[in-house]
Amino acid sequence: MRDLKDVQPLQDFDWSSIGKKKSVYTEKERETLTQSYEETFSQLAEQQVVEGTIVAKNNREVVINIGFKSDGIIPLSEIRYNPNLKVGDKIEVFVESQEDADGQLILSHKKALILKSWDRVNEAFETQEIINGYVKSRTKGGLIVDVFGIEAFLPGSQIDVKPIRDYDVYVDKIMEFKIVKINHDFKNVVVSHKALIEDEIEAQKAEIISHLEKGQVLEGIVKNITSYGVFIDLGGVDGLIHITDLSWGRINHPEEVVQLDQKINVVILDFDESKKRIALGLKQLTPHPWDALSADLKVGDKVKSKVVVLADYGAFVEVVPGVEGLIHVTEMSWSQHLRTAHDFLKIGDEVEAIVLTLDREERKMSLGIKQLIPDPWGEIASKYPIGSKHEATVRNFTNFG
């Protein structure tokens, strides 16, 4: 055996490496390999939604692989809405933080759903898309509706075109809505079902109006009566009969002619497609009273009439419904001291009068009352001859007599 005293120590031996693994890579090679390894992972930014794969699952947590250098964990409660999810299935998650204080990747499936829901809500609002929503409950002034997992407010005024008294009948129902308002600051969404009904009504109106023609006769139902006219439902679109087009004669209120829910025939007088307005007539379905006026009526005939309008200069009287004539104040008395028609007549008086003029083409007639008695001046000479004595009443004093 060789004498150990003759063994010489190695000058370059690193005694500090005893017990340590010796690396086969230089420092530069190690940096290159580390960079190549990190490039195999997906580039990840925080505060974004990405797709991940379920790689493990227990009764408390779900492990998600999103292609990052470490897996993330979400509570099992976040996917409890879908118990069929299993290992290998893909779900969307929100990256809250690439690394917390413990170096853990922080993910959230719940926040991903919320962000996706808001994206869907914003898209539906911008495109005016008709969406389905579940009416969850009643609240003050309206209803709470679940839309894409977000609670939206349905005001009572936006449920229907007609007033709704009992909101509870809509609870637990799936209905169609249109998103009408979004407040991003307060995360509020307002939906409307009424808007869909109004859109449908407008479409019906446009369809009906496109087939209308002046002079066309339609059947309608009296929907509303006002002091100025009557609104008629023509089967999806409303038209107005002005009070002057209800009757050829004068009326004080439309209720004198029609009643609510009454079915009547009307004629189209005019319509405006752009404004969706339809003017209707009722009296036009019957002959004009002047056309039906007796052919035997002539100047000098005595007629019965009713005072319908009274002015200082005279009174308009209705001879037959729709046919009126004027009794001028000068035709009311033979007296030379006439002031106003109010001194002789009042509205509603029934009087007899003599036809003075009659123009059937112009539909004008003038009448007189004083002609019912003889003209006092016609027999003045025989009744009051010169030199005769009579008693008289003093009526007035002037500077000349």
C-alpha positions as CSV (number, residue, x, y, z in Angstrom):
1,M,0.0,0.0,0.0
2,R,1.2,3.4,-0.9
3,D,2.3,5.5,2.0
4,L,-0.4,8.1,2.7
5,K,2.3,10.6,3.7
6,D,3.3,10.8,0.1
7,V,-0.3,11.9,-1.1
8,Q,-0.3,15.6,-2.0
9,P,-3.6,17.7,-1.5
10,L,-5.4,19.1,-4.6
11,Q,-4.8,22.8,-4.9
12,D,-8.1,23.7,-6.6
13,F,-10.4,21.5,-4.6
14,D,-13.5,23.3,-3.2
15,W,-14.0,22.0,0.2
16,S,-17.3,24.1,0.6
17,S,-19.0,22.0,-2.0
18,I,-18.8,18.9,0.1
19,G,-22.4,17.6,0.8
20,K,-23.9,19.9,-2.0
21,K,-25.3,18.9,-5.4
22,K,-23.0,20.1,-8.1
23,S,-24.8,22.0,-10.9
24,V,-24.1,21.0,-14.4
25,Y,-25.2,24.4,-15.7
26,T,-23.4,27.7,-15.6
27,E,-25.2,30.8,-14.3
28,K,-25.9,32.1,-17.8
29,E,-27.2,28.7,-18.9
30,R,-29.5,28.6,-15.8
31,E,-30.9,32.1,-16.7
32,T,-31.6,31.0,-20.3
33,L,-33.4,27.8,-19.1
34,T,-35.5,29.7,-16.6
35,Q,-36.6,32.2,-19.2
36,S,-37.5,29.4,-21.6
37,Y,-39.4,27.7,-18.9
38,E,-41.4,30.8,-18.0
39,E,-42.2,31.4,-21.7
40,T,-44.1,28.1,-21.7
41,F,-46.8,29.7,-19.4
42,S,-49.5,32.0,-20.8
43,Q,-49.0,35.7,-20.4
44,L,-51.3,36.7,-17.6
45,A,-52.7,40.1,-16.6
46,E,-54.6,40.8,-13.5
47,Q,-58.2,42.0,-13.4
48,Q,-59.2,40.1,-16.5
49,V,-61.4,37.1,-17.2
50,V,-59.6,34.0,-18.6
51,E,-60.6,30.4,-19.2
52,G,-59.4,27.7,-16.9
53,T,-59.6,23.9,-16.5
54,I,-60.8,22.1,-13.3
55,V,-57.9,19.9,-12.3
56,A,-59.0,18.9,-8.8
57,K,-62.1,19.2,-6.6
58,N,-63.0,18.4,-3.0
59,N,-65.8,19.2,-0.7
60,R,-64.4,22.7,0.0
61,E,-62.3,23.9,-2.9
62,V,-61.8,23.6,-6.6
63,V,-58.3,23.8,-8.2
64,I,-58.2,25.6,-11.5
65,N,-55.4,25.5,-14.1
66,I,-55.2,28.6,-16.3
67,G,-51.8,27.8,-17.9
68,F,-49.9,29.9,-15.3
69,K,-46.9,28.7,-13.3
70,S,-49.2,27.9,-10.4
71,D,-52.8,26.7,-10.1
72,G,-55.5,28.8,-8.5
73,I,-58.1,27.8,-6.0
74,I,-61.7,28.9,-5.8
75,P,-64.4,28.0,-3.1
76,L,-66.6,25.1,-4.1
77,S,-69.6,27.4,-3.3
78,E,-68.9,29.4,-6.4
79,I,-69.8,26.6,-8.7
80,R,-72.6,25.1,-6.6
81,Y,-75.1,26.5,-9.1
82,N,-73.9,23.8,-11.5
83,P,-73.3,20.5,-9.6
84,N,-72.5,18.7,-12.9
85,L,-69.1,20.5,-13.3
86,K,-66.3,17.9,-13.0
87,V,-62.5,17.6,-13.3
88,G,-61.5,18.4,-16.9
89,D,-64.4,20.9,-17.5
90,K,-63.6,24.4,-18.5
91,I,-64.9,27.5,-16.7
92,E,-64.2,31.2,-16.8
93,V,-62.4,32.8,-13.8
94,F,-61.4,36.4,-12.9
95,V,-57.7,36.9,-12.1
96,E,-57.7,39.0,-8.9
97,S,-53.9,38.7,-8.2
98,Q,-51.1,36.7,-9.8
99,E,-49.5,36.3,-6.4
100,D,-50.7,37.0,-2.9
101,A,-48.5,37.3,0.2
102,D,-48.2,33.5,0.2
103,G,-47.4,33.3,-3.5
104,Q,-50.8,31.9,-4.3
105,L,-52.7,32.7,-7.5
106,I,-56.0,34.3,-6.6
107,L,-59.0,33.5,-8.8
108,S,-62.8,34.1,-8.7
109,H,-65.4,32.4,-10.7
110,K,-68.2,34.5,-9.1
111,K,-66.6,37.7,-10.2
112,A,-66.1,36.4,-13.7
113,L,-69.8,35.6,-14.0
114,I,-70.7,39.1,-12.7
115,L,-68.3,40.8,-15.2
116,K,-69.7,38.6,-18.0
117,S,-73.2,39.5,-16.9
118,W,-72.5,43.2,-17.1
119,D,-70.9,42.8,-20.5
120,R,-74.1,41.1,-21.6
121,V,-76.3,43.7,-20.0
122,N,-74.4,46.5,-21.7
123,E,-74.6,44.8,-25.1
124,A,-78.3,44.2,-24.7
125,F,-78.8,47.9,-23.8
126,E,-76.7,49.2,-26.8
127,T,-78.5,46.9,-29.3
128,Q,-82.0,47.3,-27.7
129,E,-82.2,43.5,-27.6
130,I,-85.3,41.8,-26.2
131,I,-84.2,39.7,-23.2
132,N,-85.8,37.2,-20.8
133,G,-85.8,37.9,-17.1
134,Y,-87.1,36.2,-14.0
135,V,-89.3,38.3,-11.7
136,K,-87.9,37.5,-8.2
137,S,-89.9,39.7,-5.9
138,R,-91.9,42.8,-5.3
139,T,-90.3,46.0,-4.0
140,K,-91.4,49.6,-3.4
141,G,-92.7,51.0,-6.6
142,G,-92.2,48.0,-8.8
143,L,-90.5,44.5,-9.1
144,I,-87.0,43.0,-8.9
145,V,-86.0,41.1,-12.0
146,D,-83.0,38.7,-12.4
147,V,-81.3,39.5,-15.7
148,F,-78.2,37.5,-16.5
149,G,-77.6,37.0,-12.8
150,I,-77.9,40.8,-12.1
151,E,-80.8,42.3,-10.1
152,A,-82.7,44.9,-12.2
153,F,-85.6,47.1,-11.3
154,L,-88.9,47.1,-13.1
155,P,-90.9,50.2,-12.2
156,G,-94.6,49.7,-11.8
157,S,-95.2,52.3,-14.6
158,Q,-93.1,50.1,-17.0
159,I,-95.0,46.8,-16.5
160,D,-97.9,47.5,-19.0
161,V,-99.5,50.3,-21.0
162,K,-102.4,50.2,-18.7
163,P,-102.2,50.8,-14.9
164,I,-101.4,47.7,-12.8
165,R,-102.8,47.5,-9.3
166,D,-101.6,44.0,-8.2
167,Y,-97.8,43.6,-8.8
168,D,-97.8,40.2,-7.1
169,V,-99.4,38.4,-10.1
170,Y,-96.1,38.9,-11.9
171,V,-93.8,37.4,-9.2
172,D,-92.1,34.1,-10.1
173,K,-92.7,34.5,-13.8
174,I,-90.3,34.7,-16.7
175,M,-91.1,37.7,-18.9
176,E,-89.5,39.6,-21.9
177,F,-87.9,42.9,-21.2
178,K,-85.9,45.7,-22.8
179,I,-83.1,47.4,-20.8
180,V,-84.0,51.1,-20.8
181,K,-81.4,52.6,-18.4
182,I,-78.0,51.7,-16.8
183,N,-76.3,53.6,-14.0
184,H,-72.7,52.3,-13.9
185,D,-71.8,54.5,-10.9
186,F,-74.5,52.8,-8.7
187,K,-74.6,49.5,-10.6
188,N,-78.3,50.0,-11.3
189,V,-80.3,48.5,-14.2
190,V,-83.8,49.5,-15.2
191,V,-85.9,47.3,-17.5
192,S,-89.3,47.7,-19.1
193,H,-91.9,45.3,-20.4
194,K,-94.2,48.2,-21.4
195,A,-91.7,49.3,-24.0
196,L,-92.2,46.0,-25.8
197,I,-95.9,46.4,-25.8
198,E,-95.6,50.0,-27.1
199,D,-93.2,48.8,-29.9
200,E,-95.8,46.2,-30.9
201,I,-98.6,48.7,-30.8
202,E,-96.5,51.1,-32.9
203,A,-95.9,48.3,-35.4
204,Q,-99.6,47.6,-35.6
205,K,-100.4,51.2,-36.0
206,A,-97.9,51.5,-38.9
207,E,-99.4,48.4,-40.5
208,I,-103.0,49.6,-40.2
209,I,-102.3,53.2,-41.3
210,S,-100.4,51.9,-44.4
211,H,-103.7,50.4,-45.6
212,L,-105.9,53.4,-44.8
213,E,-107.6,55.4,-47.5
214,K,-109.6,58.7,-47.2
215,G,-113.3,57.9,-47.4
216,Q,-112.9,54.4,-46.2
217,V,-115.6,53.2,-43.7
218,L,-114.4,51.1,-40.7
219,E,-116.0,49.7,-37.6
220,G,-114.6,50.9,-34.3
221,I,-115.3,50.9,-30.6
222,V,-115.8,54.1,-28.5
223,K,-112.7,54.0,-26.3
224,N,-112.8,57.4,-24.6
225,I,-115.1,60.4,-24.6
226,T,-113.8,64.0,-23.9
227,S,-115.4,67.4,-24.1
228,Y,-113.8,68.0,-27.6
229,G,-114.4,64.6,-29.2
230,V,-114.4,60.8,-29.1
231,F,-111.5,58.4,-29.4
232,I,-112.3,55.3,-31.5
233,D,-110.3,52.0,-31.3
234,L,-109.9,50.7,-34.8
235,G,-108.3,47.4,-33.8
236,G,-104.9,48.5,-32.6
237,V,-104.9,52.1,-33.6
238,D,-106.9,55.0,-32.3
239,G,-108.7,57.7,-34.3
240,L,-110.4,60.9,-33.2
241,I,-113.9,62.1,-34.1
242,H,-114.0,65.8,-33.3
243,I,-117.2,67.0,-31.7
244,T,-118.0,69.0,-34.9
245,D,-117.9,65.7,-36.9
246,L,-120.2,63.8,-34.7
247,S,-123.5,65.3,-35.8
248,W,-124.8,67.8,-38.4
249,G,-126.7,69.5,-35.6
250,R,-125.2,71.4,-32.7
251,I,-124.4,69.3,-29.6
252,N,-123.0,70.4,-26.2
253,H,-121.2,67.2,-25.4
254,P,-120.3,64.0,-27.4
255,E,-122.1,61.9,-24.8
256,E,-125.3,63.2,-26.5
257,V,-124.4,61.1,-29.5
258,V,-122.3,58.1,-28.4
259,Q,-121.5,55.9,-25.4
260,L,-118.4,54.2,-24.1
261,D,-117.7,50.7,-25.6
262,Q,-120.3,51.4,-28.3
263,K,-119.6,49.8,-31.7
264,I,-120.0,52.4,-34.5
265,N,-119.1,52.8,-38.2
266,V,-116.8,55.8,-38.9
267,V,-115.4,57.2,-42.1
268,I,-111.7,58.2,-42.6
269,L,-111.5,61.9,-43.1
270,D,-107.7,62.3,-43.0
271,F,-104.6,60.7,-41.5
272,D,-100.9,61.4,-41.0
273,E,-98.6,58.4,-41.3
274,S,-95.7,60.1,-39.6
275,K,-97.6,61.3,-36.6
276,K,-99.9,58.3,-36.5
277,R,-103.0,60.5,-36.3
278,I,-106.3,59.6,-37.8
279,A,-109.2,62.0,-38.2
280,L,-112.6,60.3,-38.3
281,G,-116.2,61.4,-39.0
282,L,-119.6,60.1,-38.0
283,K,-122.0,62.6,-39.4
284,Q,-120.5,62.1,-42.9
285,L,-122.1,58.7,-43.1
286,T,-125.5,60.4,-43.3
287,P,-126.8,62.9,-45.9
288,H,-126.2,66.5,-45.2
289,P,-129.5,67.9,-43.7
290,W,-129.5,70.7,-46.3
291,D,-129.6,68.0,-49.0
292,A,-132.5,66.4,-47.2
293,L,-134.4,69.7,-46.7
294,S,-137.9,69.6,-48.0
295,A,-138.1,70.8,-51.6
296,D,-141.4,72.4,-50.7
297,L,-139.8,74.9,-48.3
298,K,-139.8,78.4,-49.9
299,V,-139.4,82.1,-49.0
300,G,-142.5,83.3,-47.1
301,D,-143.2,80.0,-45.4
302,K,-143.6,80.0,-41.6
303,V,-141.4,77.5,-39.7
304,K,-140.8,76.4,-36.2
305,S,-137.3,76.8,-34.9
306,K,-135.1,76.7,-31.8
307,V,-132.6,79.3,-30.7
308,V,-129.1,77.7,-30.6
309,V,-126.7,80.7,-30.6
310,L,-127.4,84.2,-29.5
311,A,-125.3,87.3,-30.3
312,D,-126.0,91.1,-30.1
313,Y,-126.6,91.3,-33.9
314,G,-129.1,88.4,-34.0
315,A,-130.0,84.8,-33.2
316,F,-129.1,81.5,-35.0
317,V,-132.0,79.2,-35.0
318,E,-132.2,75.5,-35.9
319,V,-135.0,74.8,-38.3
320,V,-134.3,71.0,-38.5
321,P,-131.2,69.3,-37.1
322,G,-128.2,70.5,-39.1
323,V,-130.1,73.3,-40.8
324,E,-129.7,76.7,-39.3
325,G,-130.8,80.2,-40.2
326,L,-130.2,83.7,-38.9
327,I,-132.8,86.0,-37.4
328,H,-131.2,89.4,-37.5
329,V,-132.0,91.8,-34.7
330,T,-133.7,94.2,-37.2
331,E,-136.0,91.3,-38.1
332,M,-137.2,90.8,-34.5
333,S,-139.4,93.9,-34.1
334,W,-140.9,96.7,-36.2
335,S,-139.6,99.2,-33.6
336,Q,-137.0,101.7,-34.7
337,H,-135.2,101.6,-31.3
338,L,-133.5,98.2,-31.5
339,R,-130.5,97.5,-29.3
340,T,-129.6,93.7,-28.9
341,A,-131.1,90.3,-29.7
342,H,-130.9,89.5,-26.0
343,D,-133.8,91.8,-25.4
344,F,-136.0,89.6,-27.4
345,L,-134.8,86.0,-27.2
346,K,-132.7,83.5,-25.1
347,I,-131.0,80.2,-26.0
348,G,-133.4,77.3,-26.0
349,D,-136.4,79.5,-26.9
350,E,-138.7,77.8,-29.5
351,V,-140.0,80.4,-31.9
352,E,-142.0,80.7,-35.1
353,A,-140.4,82.7,-37.9
354,I,-140.9,83.5,-41.6
355,V,-138.3,82.4,-44.2
356,L,-137.0,85.7,-45.8
357,T,-134.2,84.3,-48.0
358,L,-133.2,80.7,-48.9
359,D,-130.0,79.7,-50.7
360,R,-129.7,75.9,-51.0
361,E,-126.4,76.0,-52.8
362,E,-124.7,78.2,-50.2
363,R,-126.7,76.6,-47.5
364,K,-127.8,79.9,-46.0
365,M,-131.2,81.0,-44.7
366,S,-132.5,84.2,-43.1
367,L,-135.7,84.5,-41.1
368,G,-137.8,87.1,-39.4
369,I,-140.1,87.2,-36.4
370,K,-141.6,90.7,-36.9
371,Q,-143.2,89.5,-40.2
372,L,-145.6,87.4,-38.1
373,I,-147.5,90.5,-37.3
374,P,-148.6,93.4,-39.6
375,D,-146.3,96.3,-40.0
376,P,-147.7,99.1,-37.8
377,W,-146.6,101.7,-40.2
378,G,-148.7,100.2,-43.0
379,E,-152.0,101.3,-41.4
380,I,-150.6,104.4,-39.6
381,A,-152.5,106.9,-41.9
382,S,-155.9,105.2,-41.4
383,K,-155.4,104.6,-37.7
384,Y,-154.0,107.9,-36.8
385,P,-155.4,110.5,-39.2
386,I,-154.2,114.1,-39.0
387,G,-156.2,116.1,-36.4
388,S,-157.3,113.0,-34.4
389,K,-156.6,112.9,-30.6
390,H,-154.9,110.0,-28.8
391,E,-153.4,109.2,-25.4
392,A,-149.6,108.4,-25.5
393,T,-146.8,107.6,-23.2
394,V,-143.6,109.7,-23.0
395,R,-140.7,107.4,-23.9
396,N,-137.7,109.8,-24.1
397,F,-136.6,113.4,-23.9
398,T,-134.0,115.0,-26.2
399,N,-132.8,118.5,-26.8
400,F,-134.9,118.7,-29.9
401,G,-138.2,117.4,-28.5
